[in-house]
């Protein structure tokens, strides 16, 4: 970490150490990190950085509290977050103006550390470490602290070292929980009415998606994403998460973080219907209102990051029929399939370069959509010239059935009617 920080002129001082939330926050993780925290207390050390703890579940939180682990963190003046998504998804009030926040370094035990993931600040440099290393570095306050070899000065000016952390793989007294949060549904729910205020900005009843169908002709390019395009680029988290129960409102963040290959700007794409440029969601809505399907094109590992279904639901809601990329992140590819969309890959990756800003997409053989059978796409360029390219897919027959019904949920409803 020290070598990378110095090479990139990132701060050696660490502002935060974060443990949790769903990843590397088990009982064992908390017990090993708490052994480091208890040593700091016993050896007279004070934390030089902030330390935040997100237990992995209510069962883990309750059991860790029962066994005194959380009290150890509180004794060290750490901050206990709820056992739910928090800093890992950018859901915390760290900076009032993330875009203009200062350059800083943090260390965390969760596994996603691409730019702006943790707090919306492109100047936050996040290093991934085990829970016990995260705790040790938060106490030391520096990236260049090695707990296996280095000493720290305590309140009495004495040099002290950490011993190897200890912990339990499972709680010695077993797991326990009072309220796991699960409420069993009634046996017959046909009489249940779900009432949502029509003026609500945060909750909206879902309308089933209509099948896209086998006749996709005249579709327009919405955006050709350049380079890394994660689920955060497709559907940003942070303050946007207040709309996660309202698909139409949260769709206003659809692909606003993706870099457009034409012009290398974010949230700035061409509307082929009028030649004007605008934000991705607004442009997608204009195409949808005109009855024109759209296509998203992407690079390698498109959709890496979290399992965020909004990253598939939002393009689907805004009229995107197909996402064509060099390669997919596995979970996002599956999410596209579940929403009844086409998730396709270039048979020849260099065909990505053929996509132009004013292209029209004609899918020639969707009526023969079948497992292990590539699809053929006709690209019509603005000058009237054409390219025919081959697209691969990984759909099995069950997933093709999802597509034909409009979504996996539609098919489940049909089969259980």
CORRA-V948288 format. One record per run of one state. SS is the DSSP state (helix for helix, strand for strand, loop for the rest). FROM is the first residue (numbers start at 1). LEN is the number of residues. If there is no record, write none. Layout:
SS|FROM|LEN  SS|FROM|LEN
This chain:
loop|1|1  helix|2|6  loop|8|5  strand|13|7  loop|20|7  helix|27|16  loop|43|7  strand|50|5  loop|55|3  helix|58|9  loop|67|2  helix|69|7  loop|76|3  strand|79|3  loop|82|5  helix|87|3  loop|90|8  helix|98|3  loop|101|3  strand|104|5  loop|109|15  strand|124|5  loop|129|2  helix|131|10  loop|141|1  strand|142|1  loop|143|9  strand|152|2  loop|154|5  strand|159|2  loop|161|42  strand|203|1  loop|204|15  strand|219|7  loop|226|5  helix|231|4  strand|235|1  loop|236|2  helix|238|6  loop|244|1  strand|245|1  loop|246|1  helix|247|7  strand|254|1  loop|255|4  strand|259|2  loop|261|5  strand|266|1  loop|267|2  strand|269|2  loop|271|6  strand|277|2  loop|279|1  helix|280|10  loop|290|4  strand|294|5  loop|299|3  strand|302|1  loop|303|7  helix|310|8  loop|318|2  strand|320|6  loop|326|2  strand|328|1  loop|329|1  helix|330|9  loop|339|3  strand|342|5  loop|347|2  helix|349|6  loop|355|5  strand|360|4  loop|364|2  helix|366|3  loop|369|6  strand|375|6  loop|381|5  strand|386|7  loop|393|4  helix|397|9  loop|406|2  helix|408|8  loop|416|2
